[in-house]
Amino acid sequence: MYSINDQQIDFILNDIRARGVEMEDLQYNLLDHICCIIEQNLEANGDFERFYQKTVRQFYKHELWEIEEETISLQIFKHYYTMKKIMIGSGIISAIAMIAGIFFKFMHWPGASFLLVIGIGLSSLLFLPLLFTLKIKEKKEAKDRVIIGIGTLAGILMSLGILFKVMHWPGANMMGMGAVLMMLIIFLPVYFFNGIRNPDTRVNTLVSTILIIMGCGLFFTLVNTRPSVRMQNMVAFSNQKADASYRYLTAQNSSQLAIAVKDSSHGKSLTELSALCNVLCNTIEQLKLGVINETEGIPYSKVDYSTLQMPENYDTPTRYLFDNMGIAKPALQELKKKLGELNAMASGNFKVEASQLINLSDRSAVHQDGIEPWEKSSFYHTTEDLVLKNFTQLQLDIRIIEANCLSAS
């Protein structure tokens, strides 16, 4: 039995490294196997170098570094099927969630935003990266890998850009435009001219190119299908006018109250009514500011309709005022309760039929069958500018009721 010394061990290790094996664990595993074979099979006075050269050739066909490539391939192959199953599963779930989310969005049903976030999020952050990882292993040429990498990155940015656009989150246009430019300027020319030269891939290249251009066009429709600036200015002007009327009437009522309290026998009732009107109007003002701050993402201290950037946004105001089941949040329910108290006080103490102005009863839905609560028919799935207009109209109606009660006293 042969006994290997330290010098011979260093010789074997250095030779393994010189033959192109770079993985340290693999180097020492090979060293251990080769040393065991030599010690067990070489005679005590045998030729070490000659036997080593004969032994090491048993580990490869052409070059020793091939064993390192095989090891890496085995490690990748070990996880290949797991990754493939996760990729297919995530793709199916994301597709179902996206289809359901789009359908819910068109039908204005609750849960649409959640489904879209799940669907597009899974597609962008799990399905596409796994698809890229598996596909890039199949490509040998660096050019093909670059094409796949650019296409995958552009696809992820496009998906997230659409999600951010639909959800009215900041950064949507930047991601979407970046993806479109990357797709049209970098990916598409390289992909098209690379695939069109090969007769086997020519048809697939043409079809894929058309689909990519259509996808970029669809994103541009999301960017550009906004109400005209003229229409937005008209709505803002209308809201400003209603708000100015409300503030004018508030000042008038304040002056009339001071006179009416002195001259009327209903002084105490008028003071209570005015206090309730002030509480209601202040509550509504805070709700308006909350809707604006939530939708615009800017802390407004005063309502300014001319500076609204997303007046057509109806998702965020709905999330702010209603829960995921479409039920009004406590602030809106409390407002409805106090409005009912105002109607009762006006009709009971001053014989003013306030419910003709502020009708809190359930009403028929205009565009679908069924009955909707007052708060849902007034504010649910309604754009930011119309939500603010409805709140301002409420404030104006409250002041009109207050003025009628002052006159009746």
TORKOL-4160 file (C-alpha; in steps of 0.2 Angstrom, whole numbers, padded with zeros to 4 digits, m for minus):
409
<pt num="1" X="0000" Y="0000" Z="0000"/>
<pt num="2" X="0007" Y="0017" Z="m0005"/>
<pt num="3" X="0008" Y="0032" Z="0007"/>
<pt num="4" X="0006" Y="0049" Z="m0001"/>
<pt num="5" X="0016" Y="0063" Z="0007"/>
<pt num="6" X="0012" Y="0082" Z="0008"/>
<pt num="7" X="0022" Y="0086" Z="m0007"/>
<pt num="8" X="0013" Y="0074" Z="m0018"/>
<pt num="9" X="m0004" Y="0081" Z="m0011"/>
<pt num="10" X="0001" Y="0098" Z="m0016"/>
<pt num="11" X="0006" Y="0092" Z="m0033"/>
<pt num="12" X="m0011" Y="0084" Z="m0036"/>
<pt num="13" X="m0020" Y="0099" Z="m0030"/>
<pt num="14" X="m0010" Y="0111" Z="m0041"/>
<pt num="15" X="m0012" Y="0100" Z="m0056"/>
<pt num="16" X="m0031" Y="0099" Z="m0053"/>
<pt num="17" X="m0031" Y="0118" Z="m0053"/>
<pt num="18" X="m0020" Y="0120" Z="m0068"/>
<pt num="19" X="m0032" Y="0109" Z="m0078"/>
<pt num="20" X="m0046" Y="0122" Z="m0076"/>
<pt num="21" X="m0056" Y="0116" Z="m0061"/>
<pt num="22" X="m0060" Y="0132" Z="m0051"/>
<pt num="23" X="m0074" Y="0126" Z="m0038"/>
<pt num="24" X="m0064" Y="0124" Z="m0022"/>
<pt num="25" X="m0076" Y="0110" Z="m0015"/>
<pt num="26" X="m0074" Y="0101" Z="m0032"/>
<pt num="27" X="m0055" Y="0103" Z="m0031"/>
<pt num="28" X="m0054" Y="0095" Z="m0014"/>
<pt num="29" X="m0067" Y="0081" Z="m0018"/>
<pt num="30" X="m0056" Y="0076" Z="m0033"/>
<pt num="31" X="m0040" Y="0077" Z="m0022"/>
<pt num="32" X="m0048" Y="0065" Z="m0010"/>
<pt num="33" X="m0054" Y="0053" Z="m0023"/>
<pt num="34" X="m0037" Y="0053" Z="m0032"/>
<pt num="35" X="m0027" Y="0051" Z="m0016"/>
<pt num="36" X="m0038" Y="0036" Z="m0010"/>
<pt num="37" X="m0036" Y="0027" Z="m0027"/>
<pt num="38" X="m0017" Y="0030" Z="m0027"/>
<pt num="39" X="m0015" Y="0024" Z="m0009"/>
<pt num="40" X="m0026" Y="0008" Z="m0012"/>
<pt num="41" X="m0019" Y="0003" Z="m0029"/>
<pt num="42" X="m0001" Y="0009" Z="m0031"/>
<pt num="43" X="0012" Y="m0002" Z="m0024"/>
<pt num="44" X="0024" Y="0004" Z="m0011"/>
<pt num="45" X="0038" Y="0007" Z="m0023"/>
<pt num="46" X="0027" Y="0011" Z="m0038"/>
<pt num="47" X="0029" Y="0026" Z="m0050"/>
<pt num="48" X="0018" Y="0040" Z="m0042"/>
<pt num="49" X="0018" Y="0052" Z="m0057"/>
<pt num="50" X="0014" Y="0039" Z="m0070"/>
<pt num="51" X="0000" Y="0031" Z="m0059"/>
<pt num="52" X="m0007" Y="0048" Z="m0056"/>
<pt num="53" X="m0008" Y="0052" Z="m0074"/>
<pt num="54" X="m0017" Y="0036" Z="m0077"/>
<pt num="55" X="m0029" Y="0039" Z="m0063"/>
<pt num="56" X="m0034" Y="0056" Z="m0067"/>
<pt num="57" X="m0038" Y="0052" Z="m0085"/>
<pt num="58" X="m0052" Y="0041" Z="m0078"/>
<pt num="59" X="m0062" Y="0057" Z="m0072"/>
<pt num="60" X="m0064" Y="0065" Z="m0090"/>
<pt num="61" X="m0066" Y="0062" Z="m0108"/>
<pt num="62" X="m0056" Y="0076" Z="m0115"/>
<pt num="63" X="m0052" Y="0089" Z="m0101"/>
<pt num="64" X="m0053" Y="0088" Z="m0083"/>
<pt num="65" X="m0063" Y="0105" Z="m0082"/>
<pt num="66" X="m0077" Y="0096" Z="m0090"/>
<pt num="67" X="m0082" Y="0088" Z="m0074"/>
<pt num="68" X="m0084" Y="0106" Z="m0067"/>
<pt num="69" X="m0097" Y="0110" Z="m0081"/>
<pt num="70" X="m0106" Y="0093" Z="m0077"/>
<pt num="71" X="m0107" Y="0097" Z="m0059"/>
<pt num="72" X="m0114" Y="0115" Z="m0062"/>
<pt num="73" X="m0127" Y="0107" Z="m0074"/>
<pt num="74" X="m0132" Y="0094" Z="m0062"/>
<pt num="75" X="m0135" Y="0108" Z="m0048"/>
<pt num="76" X="m0145" Y="0118" Z="m0060"/>
<pt num="77" X="m0155" Y="0102" Z="m0067"/>
<pt num="78" X="m0159" Y="0098" Z="m0049"/>
<pt num="79" X="m0169" Y="0113" Z="m0047"/>
<pt num="80" X="m0175" Y="0114" Z="m0065"/>
<pt num="81" X="m0192" Y="0105" Z="m0063"/>
<pt num="82" X="m0196" Y="0114" Z="m0046"/>
<pt num="83" X="m0193" Y="0131" Z="m0055"/>
<pt num="84" X="m0203" Y="0125" Z="m0070"/>
<pt num="85" X="m0218" Y="0120" Z="m0059"/>
<pt num="86" X="m0217" Y="0136" Z="m0049"/>
<pt num="87" X="m0217" Y="0146" Z="m0065"/>
<pt num="88" X="m0232" Y="0137" Z="m0073"/>
<pt num="89" X="m0241" Y="0138" Z="m0057"/>
<pt num="90" X="m0238" Y="0157" Z="m0054"/>
<pt num="91" X="m0242" Y="0160" Z="m0073"/>
<pt num="92" X="m0259" Y="0151" Z="m0071"/>
<pt num="93" X="m0263" Y="0160" Z="m0055"/>
<pt num="94" X="m0258" Y="0177" Z="m0062"/>
<pt num="95" X="m0268" Y="0175" Z="m0078"/>
<pt num="96" X="m0284" Y="0170" Z="m0068"/>
<pt num="97" X="m0282" Y="0184" Z="m0056"/>
<pt num="98" X="m0279" Y="0197" Z="m0070"/>
<pt num="99" X="m0294" Y="0191" Z="m0080"/>
<pt num="100" X="m0305" Y="0191" Z="m0065"/>
<pt num="101" X="m0298" Y="0208" Z="m0059"/>
<pt num="102" X="m0301" Y="0216" Z="m0076"/>
<pt num="103" X="m0319" Y="0209" Z="m0076"/>
<pt num="104" X="m0322" Y="0215" Z="m0059"/>
<pt num="105" X="m0315" Y="0232" Z="m0064"/>
<pt num="106" X="m0327" Y="0234" Z="m0079"/>
<pt num="107" X="m0342" Y="0229" Z="m0068"/>
<pt num="108" X="m0336" Y="0241" Z="m0054"/>
<pt num="109" X="m0336" Y="0227" Z="m0041"/>
<pt num="110" X="m0326" Y="0227" Z="m0025"/>
<pt num="111" X="m0310" Y="0217" Z="m0025"/>
<pt num="112" X="m0305" Y="0222" Z="m0043"/>
<pt num="113" X="m0289" Y="0231" Z="m0037"/>
<pt num="114" X="m0284" Y="0217" Z="m0026"/>
<pt num="115" X="m0285" Y="0204" Z="m0040"/>
<pt num="116" X="m0276" Y="0215" Z="m0052"/>
<pt num="117" X="m0262" Y="0218" Z="m0039"/>
<pt num="118" X="m0260" Y="0199" Z="m0036"/>
<pt num="119" X="m0261" Y="0195" Z="m0055"/>
<pt num="120" X="m0249" Y="0208" Z="m0062"/>
<pt num="121" X="m0238" Y="0207" Z="m0046"/>
<pt num="122" X="m0236" Y="0188" Z="m0048"/>
<pt num="123" X="m0233" Y="0190" Z="m0067"/>
<pt num="124" X="m0220" Y="0203" Z="m0065"/>
<pt num="125" X="m0210" Y="0198" Z="m0049"/>
<pt num="126" X="m0211" Y="0179" Z="m0051"/>
<pt num="127" X="m0217" Y="0172" Z="m0067"/>
<pt num="128" X="m0207" Y="0183" Z="m0079"/>
<pt num="129" X="m0190" Y="0181" Z="m0069"/>
<pt num="130" X="m0192" Y="0162" Z="m0068"/>
<pt num="131" X="m0196" Y="0162" Z="m0087"/>
<pt num="132" X="m0180" Y="0172" Z="m0090"/>
<pt num="133" X="m0170" Y="0161" Z="m0078"/>
<pt num="134" X="m0175" Y="0145" Z="m0087"/>
<pt num="135" X="m0174" Y="0152" Z="m0105"/>
<pt num="136" X="m0157" Y="0159" Z="m0103"/>
<pt num="137" X="m0150" Y="0142" Z="m0098"/>
<pt num="138" X="m0156" Y="0135" Z="m0115"/>
<pt num="139" X="m0146" Y="0149" Z="m0125"/>
<pt num="140" X="m0128" Y="0147" Z="m0128"/>
<pt num="141" X="m0124" Y="0163" Z="m0137"/>
<pt num="142" X="m0122" Y="0179" Z="m0128"/>
<pt num="143" X="m0132" Y="0188" Z="m0140"/>
<pt num="144" X="m0147" Y="0177" Z="m0137"/>
<pt num="145" X="m0145" Y="0179" Z="m0119"/>
<pt num="146" X="m0144" Y="0198" Z="m0120"/>
<pt num="147" X="m0160" Y="0199" Z="m0131"/>
<pt num="148" X="m0170" Y="0188" Z="m0118"/>
<pt num="149" X="m0163" Y="0199" Z="m0103"/>
<pt num="150" X="m0168" Y="0215" Z="m0112"/>
<pt num="151" X="m0185" Y="0208" Z="m0117"/>
<pt num="152" X="m0189" Y="0201" Z="m0099"/>
<pt num="153" X="m0184" Y="0218" Z="m0091"/>
<pt num="154" X="m0195" Y="0228" Z="m0103"/>
<pt num="155" X="m0209" Y="0216" Z="m0100"/>
<pt num="156" X="m0208" Y="0218" Z="m0081"/>
<pt num="157" X="m0207" Y="0237" Z="m0082"/>
<pt num="158" X="m0222" Y="0237" Z="m0094"/>
<pt num="159" X="m0232" Y="0226" Z="m0082"/>
<pt num="160" X="m0228" Y="0236" Z="m0067"/>
<pt num="161" X="m0231" Y="0252" Z="m0076"/>
<pt num="162" X="m0249" Y="0246" Z="m0081"/>
<pt num="163" X="m0252" Y="0241" Z="m0064"/>
<pt num="164" X="m0247" Y="0257" Z="m0057"/>
<pt num="165" X="m0257" Y="0266" Z="m0070"/>
<pt num="166" X="m0273" Y="0257" Z="m0066"/>
<pt num="167" X="m0270" Y="0259" Z="m0047"/>
<pt num="168" X="m0266" Y="0278" Z="m0050"/>
<pt num="169" X="m0249" Y="0276" Z="m0041"/>
<pt num="170" X="m0235" Y="0288" Z="m0044"/>
<pt num="171" X="m0221" Y="0282" Z="m0056"/>
<pt num="172" X="m0232" Y="0273" Z="m0068"/>
<pt num="173" X="m0228" Y="0284" Z="m0083"/>
<pt num="174" X="m0209" Y="0283" Z="m0080"/>
<pt num="175" X="m0209" Y="0264" Z="m0079"/>
<pt num="176" X="m0221" Y="0262" Z="m0094"/>
<pt num="177" X="m0212" Y="0275" Z="m0105"/>
<pt num="178" X="m0195" Y="0267" Z="m0100"/>
<pt num="179" X="m0201" Y="0250" Z="m0105"/>
<pt num="180" X="m0209" Y="0256" Z="m0121"/>
<pt num="181" X="m0192" Y="0265" Z="m0126"/>
<pt num="182" X="m0182" Y="0249" Z="m0121"/>
<pt num="183" X="m0194" Y="0238" Z="m0131"/>
<pt num="184" X="m0194" Y="0249" Z="m0147"/>
<pt num="185" X="m0177" Y="0256" Z="m0148"/>
<pt num="186" X="m0166" Y="0242" Z="m0141"/>
<pt num="187" X="m0175" Y="0225" Z="m0140"/>
<pt num="188" X="m0186" Y="0226" Z="m0156"/>
<pt num="189" X="m0173" Y="0230" Z="m0169"/>
<pt num="190" X="m0161" Y="0217" Z="m0162"/>
<pt num="191" X="m0174" Y="0204" Z="m0160"/>
<pt num="192" X="m0182" Y="0207" Z="m0177"/>
<pt num="193" X="m0166" Y="0208" Z="m0188"/>
<pt num="194" X="m0159" Y="0193" Z="m0179"/>
<pt num="195" X="m0175" Y="0182" Z="m0181"/>
<pt num="196" X="m0180" Y="0188" Z="m0199"/>
<pt num="197" X="m0164" Y="0181" Z="m0207"/>
<pt num="198" X="m0168" Y="0163" Z="m0202"/>
<pt num="199" X="m0182" Y="0155" Z="m0212"/>
<pt num="200" X="m0187" Y="0144" Z="m0198"/>
<pt num="201" X="m0191" Y="0159" Z="m0186"/>
<pt num="202" X="m0196" Y="0172" Z="m0199"/>
<pt num="203" X="m0215" Y="0170" Z="m0196"/>
<pt num="204" X="m0214" Y="0169" Z="m0177"/>
<pt num="205" X="m0203" Y="0184" Z="m0177"/>
<pt num="206" X="m0215" Y="0194" Z="m0188"/>
<pt num="207" X="m0230" Y="0189" Z="m0177"/>
<pt num="208" X="m0221" Y="0193" Z="m0161"/>
<pt num="209" X="m0215" Y="0210" Z="m0167"/>
<pt num="210" X="m0233" Y="0214" Z="m0171"/>
<pt num="211" X="m0239" Y="0209" Z="m0154"/>
<pt num="212" X="m0226" Y="0219" Z="m0145"/>
<pt num="213" X="m0230" Y="0235" Z="m0155"/>
<pt num="214" X="m0249" Y="0232" Z="m0151"/>
<pt num="215" X="m0244" Y="0230" Z="m0133"/>
<pt num="216" X="m0234" Y="0246" Z="m0133"/>
<pt num="217" X="m0249" Y="0255" Z="m0142"/>
<pt num="218" X="m0261" Y="0249" Z="m0128"/>
<pt num="219" X="m0250" Y="0256" Z="m0115"/>
<pt num="220" X="m0250" Y="0273" Z="m0124"/>
<pt num="221" X="m0269" Y="0272" Z="m0124"/>
<pt num="222" X="m0268" Y="0271" Z="m0105"/>
<pt num="223" X="m0257" Y="0287" Z="m0105"/>
<pt num="224" X="m0267" Y="0297" Z="m0117"/>
<pt num="225" X="m0285" Y="0293" Z="m0114"/>
<pt num="226" X="m0288" Y="0306" Z="m0101"/>
<pt num="227" X="m0302" Y="0320" Z="m0101"/>
<pt num="228" X="m0297" Y="0335" Z="m0111"/>
<pt num="229" X="m0289" Y="0350" Z="m0102"/>
<pt num="230" X="m0304" Y="0361" Z="m0106"/>
<pt num="231" X="m0316" Y="0348" Z="m0098"/>
<pt num="232" X="m0305" Y="0347" Z="m0083"/>
<pt num="233" X="m0305" Y="0366" Z="m0082"/>
<pt num="234" X="m0324" Y="0367" Z="m0083"/>
<pt num="235" X="m0326" Y="0355" Z="m0069"/>
<pt num="236" X="m0314" Y="0364" Z="m0058"/>
<pt num="237" X="m0322" Y="0380" Z="m0062"/>
<pt num="238" X="m0339" Y="0373" Z="m0058"/>
<pt num="239" X="m0332" Y="0366" Z="m0041"/>
<pt num="240" X="m0324" Y="0383" Z="m0037"/>
<pt num="241" X="m0341" Y="0392" Z="m0040"/>
<pt num="242" X="m0351" Y="0380" Z="m0029"/>
<pt num="243" X="m0338" Y="0382" Z="m0015"/>
<pt num="244" X="m0338" Y="0401" Z="m0017"/>
<pt num="245" X="m0357" Y="0400" Z="m0015"/>
<pt num="246" X="m0356" Y="0390" Z="0000"/>
<pt num="247" X="m0344" Y="0401" Z="0008"/>
<pt num="248" X="m0354" Y="0417" Z="0004"/>
<pt num="249" X="m0370" Y="0409" Z="0011"/>
<pt num="250" X="m0360" Y="0404" Z="0027"/>
<pt num="251" X="m0355" Y="0422" Z="0030"/>
<pt num="252" X="m0373" Y="0428" Z="0027"/>
<pt num="253" X="m0380" Y="0415" Z="0039"/>
<pt num="254" X="m0368" Y="0420" Z="0052"/>
<pt num="255" X="m0373" Y="0438" Z="0051"/>
<pt num="256" X="m0392" Y="0433" Z="0051"/>
<pt num="257" X="m0390" Y="0422" Z="0066"/>
<pt num="258" X="m0383" Y="0436" Z="0077"/>
<pt num="259" X="m0399" Y="0446" Z="0073"/>
<pt num="260" X="m0411" Y="0432" Z="0074"/>
<pt num="261" X="m0405" Y="0426" Z="0091"/>
<pt num="262" X="m0409" Y="0443" Z="0098"/>
<pt num="263" X="m0426" Y="0445" Z="0090"/>
<pt num="264" X="m0433" Y="0427" Z="0090"/>
<pt num="265" X="m0441" Y="0416" Z="0103"/>
<pt num="266" X="m0431" Y="0402" Z="0095"/>
<pt num="267" X="m0414" Y="0409" Z="0100"/>
<pt num="268" X="m0408" Y="0393" Z="0109"/>
<pt num="269" X="m0414" Y="0382" Z="0095"/>
<pt num="270" X="m0406" Y="0393" Z="0082"/>
<pt num="271" X="m0390" Y="0392" Z="0091"/>
<pt num="272" X="m0390" Y="0373" Z="0092"/>
<pt num="273" X="m0395" Y="0372" Z="0074"/>
<pt num="274" X="m0381" Y="0383" Z="0069"/>
<pt num="275" X="m0368" Y="0373" Z="0079"/>
<pt num="276" X="m0374" Y="0357" Z="0071"/>
<pt num="277" X="m0373" Y="0365" Z="0054"/>
<pt num="278" X="m0355" Y="0371" Z="0058"/>
<pt num="279" X="m0350" Y="0354" Z="0064"/>
<pt num="280" X="m0357" Y="0346" Z="0048"/>
<pt num="281" X="m0348" Y="0358" Z="0036"/>
<pt num="282" X="m0332" Y="0356" Z="0045"/>
<pt num="283" X="m0333" Y="0337" Z="0045"/>
<pt num="284" X="m0337" Y="0338" Z="0026"/>
<pt num="285" X="m0322" Y="0349" Z="0024"/>
<pt num="286" X="m0310" Y="0337" Z="0032"/>
<pt num="287" X="m0317" Y="0323" Z="0022"/>
<pt num="288" X="m0314" Y="0333" Z="0006"/>
<pt num="289" X="m0296" Y="0336" Z="0011"/>
<pt num="290" X="m0294" Y="0318" Z="0016"/>
<pt num="291" X="m0300" Y="0313" Z="m0002"/>
<pt num="292" X="m0288" Y="0325" Z="m0010"/>
<pt num="293" X="m0273" Y="0321" Z="0000"/>
<pt num="294" X="m0276" Y="0302" Z="m0002"/>
<pt num="295" X="m0279" Y="0304" Z="m0021"/>
<pt num="296" X="m0266" Y="0317" Z="m0025"/>
<pt num="297" X="m0252" Y="0311" Z="m0013"/>
<pt num="298" X="m0249" Y="0329" Z="m0008"/>
<pt num="299" X="m0254" Y="0336" Z="0010"/>
<pt num="300" X="m0266" Y="0350" Z="0005"/>
<pt num="301" X="m0272" Y="0361" Z="0020"/>
<pt num="302" X="m0285" Y="0370" Z="0009"/>
<pt num="303" X="m0296" Y="0363" Z="m0005"/>
<pt num="304" X="m0290" Y="0370" Z="m0022"/>
<pt num="305" X="m0299" Y="0362" Z="m0037"/>
<pt num="306" X="m0287" Y="0370" Z="m0050"/>
<pt num="307" X="m0272" Y="0361" Z="m0044"/>
<pt num="308" X="m0279" Y="0343" Z="m0044"/>
<pt num="309" X="m0269" Y="0331" Z="m0055"/>
<pt num="310" X="m0280" Y="0316" Z="m0055"/>
<pt num="311" X="m0298" Y="0322" Z="m0055"/>
<pt num="312" X="m0304" Y="0307" Z="m0065"/>
<pt num="313" X="m0297" Y="0295" Z="m0052"/>
<pt num="314" X="m0311" Y="0285" Z="m0044"/>
<pt num="315" X="m0302" Y="0271" Z="m0036"/>
<pt num="316" X="m0293" Y="0280" Z="m0022"/>
<pt num="317" X="m0308" Y="0291" Z="m0016"/>
<pt num="318" X="m0318" Y="0274" Z="m0015"/>
<pt num="319" X="m0304" Y="0266" Z="m0005"/>
<pt num="320" X="m0304" Y="0281" Z="0007"/>
<pt num="321" X="m0322" Y="0282" Z="0010"/>
<pt num="322" X="m0327" Y="0263" Z="0009"/>
<pt num="323" X="m0320" Y="0246" Z="0014"/>
<pt num="324" X="m0317" Y="0232" Z="0003"/>
<pt num="325" X="m0335" Y="0226" Z="0004"/>
<pt num="326" X="m0341" Y="0242" Z="m0002"/>
<pt num="327" X="m0348" Y="0247" Z="0015"/>
<pt num="328" X="m0346" Y="0266" Z="0020"/>
<pt num="329" X="m0332" Y="0269" Z="0033"/>
<pt num="330" X="m0337" Y="0276" Z="0050"/>
<pt num="331" X="m0333" Y="0294" Z="0046"/>
<pt num="332" X="m0346" Y="0293" Z="0031"/>
<pt num="333" X="m0359" Y="0284" Z="0042"/>
<pt num="334" X="m0357" Y="0297" Z="0056"/>
<pt num="335" X="m0360" Y="0311" Z="0043"/>
<pt num="336" X="m0376" Y="0302" Z="0037"/>
<pt num="337" X="m0382" Y="0301" Z="0055"/>
<pt num="338" X="m0379" Y="0319" Z="0059"/>
<pt num="339" X="m0387" Y="0324" Z="0043"/>
<pt num="340" X="m0402" Y="0315" Z="0049"/>
<pt num="341" X="m0402" Y="0324" Z="0065"/>
<pt num="342" X="m0401" Y="0341" Z="0055"/>
<pt num="343" X="m0416" Y="0336" Z="0045"/>
<pt num="344" X="m0426" Y="0331" Z="0061"/>
<pt num="345" X="m0421" Y="0347" Z="0070"/>
<pt num="346" X="m0426" Y="0358" Z="0055"/>
<pt num="347" X="m0443" Y="0350" Z="0052"/>
<pt num="348" X="m0447" Y="0348" Z="0071"/>
<pt num="349" X="m0442" Y="0365" Z="0077"/>
<pt num="350" X="m0444" Y="0376" Z="0062"/>
<pt num="351" X="m0456" Y="0367" Z="0050"/>
<pt num="352" X="m0443" Y="0367" Z="0036"/>
<pt num="353" X="m0444" Y="0351" Z="0025"/>
<pt num="354" X="m0425" Y="0349" Z="0025"/>
<pt num="355" X="m0426" Y="0331" Z="0018"/>
<pt num="356" X="m0431" Y="0338" Z="0001"/>
<pt num="357" X="m0414" Y="0345" Z="m0001"/>
<pt num="358" X="m0404" Y="0332" Z="0009"/>
<pt num="359" X="m0413" Y="0315" Z="0005"/>
<pt num="360" X="m0404" Y="0301" Z="0015"/>
<pt num="361" X="m0416" Y="0287" Z="0010"/>
<pt num="362" X="m0410" Y="0273" Z="m0001"/>
<pt num="363" X="m0412" Y="0275" Z="m0019"/>
<pt num="364" X="m0413" Y="0265" Z="m0035"/>
<pt num="365" X="m0397" Y="0263" Z="m0044"/>
<pt num="366" X="m0397" Y="0273" Z="m0061"/>
<pt num="367" X="m0387" Y="0260" Z="m0072"/>
<pt num="368" X="m0392" Y="0244" Z="m0064"/>
<pt num="369" X="m0405" Y="0235" Z="m0054"/>
<pt num="370" X="m0407" Y="0236" Z="m0036"/>
<pt num="371" X="m0407" Y="0249" Z="m0022"/>
<pt num="372" X="m0392" Y="0258" Z="m0015"/>
<pt num="373" X="m0389" Y="0267" Z="0001"/>
<pt num="374" X="m0387" Y="0286" Z="0000"/>
<pt num="375" X="m0369" Y="0286" Z="0004"/>
<pt num="376" X="m0365" Y="0272" Z="m0010"/>
<pt num="377" X="m0375" Y="0281" Z="m0023"/>
<pt num="378" X="m0367" Y="0298" Z="m0019"/>
<pt num="379" X="m0349" Y="0293" Z="m0017"/>
<pt num="380" X="m0345" Y="0275" Z="m0022"/>
<pt num="381" X="m0335" Y="0272" Z="m0038"/>
<pt num="382" X="m0336" Y="0291" Z="m0041"/>
<pt num="383" X="m0322" Y="0301" Z="m0048"/>
<pt num="384" X="m0312" Y="0313" Z="m0037"/>
<pt num="385" X="m0319" Y="0329" Z="m0044"/>
<pt num="386" X="m0337" Y="0323" Z="m0043"/>
<pt num="387" X="m0335" Y="0316" Z="m0025"/>
<pt num="388" X="m0328" Y="0334" Z="m0020"/>
<pt num="389" X="m0343" Y="0342" Z="m0030"/>
<pt num="390" X="m0356" Y="0331" Z="m0020"/>
<pt num="391" X="m0348" Y="0335" Z="m0004"/>
<pt num="392" X="m0348" Y="0354" Z="m0008"/>
<pt num="393" X="m0366" Y="0352" Z="m0013"/>
<pt num="394" X="m0370" Y="0345" Z="0004"/>
<pt num="395" X="m0362" Y="0360" Z="0012"/>
<pt num="396" X="m0372" Y="0372" Z="0001"/>
<pt num="397" X="m0388" Y="0362" Z="0005"/>
<pt num="398" X="m0384" Y="0363" Z="0024"/>
<pt num="399" X="m0382" Y="0382" Z="0023"/>
<pt num="400" X="m0398" Y="0383" Z="0013"/>
<pt num="401" X="m0407" Y="0374" Z="0026"/>
<pt num="402" X="m0399" Y="0385" Z="0040"/>
<pt num="403" X="m0405" Y="0400" Z="0030"/>
<pt num="404" X="m0423" Y="0394" Z="0028"/>
<pt num="405" X="m0423" Y="0390" Z="0047"/>
<pt num="406" X="m0417" Y="0408" Z="0051"/>
<pt num="407" X="m0430" Y="0415" Z="0040"/>
<pt num="408" X="m0444" Y="0404" Z="0047"/>
<pt num="409" X="m0440" Y="0410" Z="0065"/>
